[in-house]
Amino acid sequence: MDGKWIDSLKELKIVGALAAPVVAVTVLQHLLFVVSTMMVGHLGELQLSGVSIATSFATVTGLCFLFGMSGALETLCGQAYGAQQYQKLGTYTYSAIICLLIVCVPITILWVFTEKILTLVGQDPAISHVAYRYALAFIPALFGYAILQALVRYFQTQSLILPMLYTSLAALCFHVPLCWILVFKLGLGSIGAAFSMAVSIFLNVTLLAFYMKFSSKCDKTRSAFPKEVFHSTRAFFRFALPSAAMVCLEWWACELLIFLSGLLPNPKLETSVLSICFSITYLHFFISYGIGATTSTRVANELGAGNPQAAKMAVWILLCVTVMEAIIVSTIFYFCRYVFGYVFSSDKEIVDHVADIVPFMCLSFLLDGLQSLLSGVARGCGWQNMAAVVNLGAYYLIGAPLGAALAFVLHFKVKGLFIGLITGTAVQAIMLAVISLSINWEKQASKAREMAIQFQGDAKNETEMALATPNTLP
């Protein structure tokens, strides 16, 4: 028993040193979006609604794909690092960057038609026009976001969190005055907010790229075989596509509710209220995601290293951390529920509506924490396919239909949409918990080692074939 307590304390120290900066990094990066929304919100209800809809549209049609696809690196790089196949981290990361940038091209083309698409689905024409202008100005940020997500997974899976913490903090400190100058001083409004996002994201990317290139801590994980980068795309897509489905199905459900709020009576008010609530819950979600990212890193590393019991222990310790964090945050938000709305808007009607939904938000904090933790377990084990099926059933067979019924049939309006989302998250967490409790950790460790050896052998064979092929170029 004493030995188990000692091991538990050691693991708690490891996950604490990893989780705290990971949470800080995810929150700092998301604060770029929050700061832009806050500043635009003080330009008026129309501007706030337009930017909120544009952000939702960008998330649904682009950002969630990039974020989800990059989650494949949590499995590939995490298990490769645990198996001490260090060069594979650089190879997979470069492959991911190439693939994600290619995906950005059709997304950009789609964003050109933002106004027509939003008007077609019933959004207010004035709101659609503001959203269209913001989406066009946000296109450069899309490409920076793609590179950033791959680099974040590269550093995260080898527990190099402090470089990301410093660069994310630097980007945020740069973003706040830049956004203020572009939005208010230069009078660019929502377009200025989008431009400032692009500059700040590329600043973060540049700083991380320099660290990756010149730091001695990355010597072992930089790829030395450029040809392997293209050969590794098959392994990347094997996990990237289900990983994207896993994330997109969840995010689409959330963003669908914002679109539905635009169809309610008084859409400017309802959309503004829901966007503020989601801005707060998203901020907490990224705290939860930080814990989930720590979970996937610890699980993947330990499974790759052949330590199944250490992976299991990490999950249980992080579960305790998740519950404690949710209780603390929920308590703070509940007692400050009449204050937080003023951060985003000076309209008392909007602030009062936000206060009415805060009790439901407090419940969502706990559920988001649990599902993020369990999703991290799925990514660490490489179970993205199974998690995608769970998300499909939880949100589209239960959560979204229930929310729509409560909002439009029973006239609960925004509150009904939020209740539907919470119900879907609860079902998702329960189903993932059942799956996680059935894990055979020894079997998962064996599979992780076999997969690492298989990919290593495939890459070696492909490299030998490439070297054996005669070079016919002059």
Secondary structure by P-SEA (a helix, b strand, c coil): caaaaaaaaaaaaaaaacaaaaaaaaaaaaaaaaaaaaaaaaccaaaaaaaaaaaaaaaaccaaaaaaaaaaaaaaaaaaaaacaaaaaaaaaaaaaaaaaaaaaaaaaaacaaaaaaaaacccaaaaaaaaaaaaaaaaaaaaaaaaaaaaaaaaaacccaaaaaaaaaaaaaaaaaaaaaccccccaaaaaaaaaaaaaaaaaaaaaaaaaccccccccccccccccccccccccccaaaaaaaaaaaaaaaaaaaaaaaaccaaaaaaaaaaaaaaaaaaaaaaaaaaaaaaaaaaaaaaaaccaaaaaaaaaaaaaaaaaaaaaaaaaaaaacccccccccccaaaaaaaaaaaaaaaaaaaaaaaaaaaaaaaaaacaaaaaaaaaaaacccccaaaaaaaacccccaaaaaaaaaaaaaaaaaaaaaaaaaacaaaaaaaaaaaaaaaaaaaaaaaaaaaaacccccc
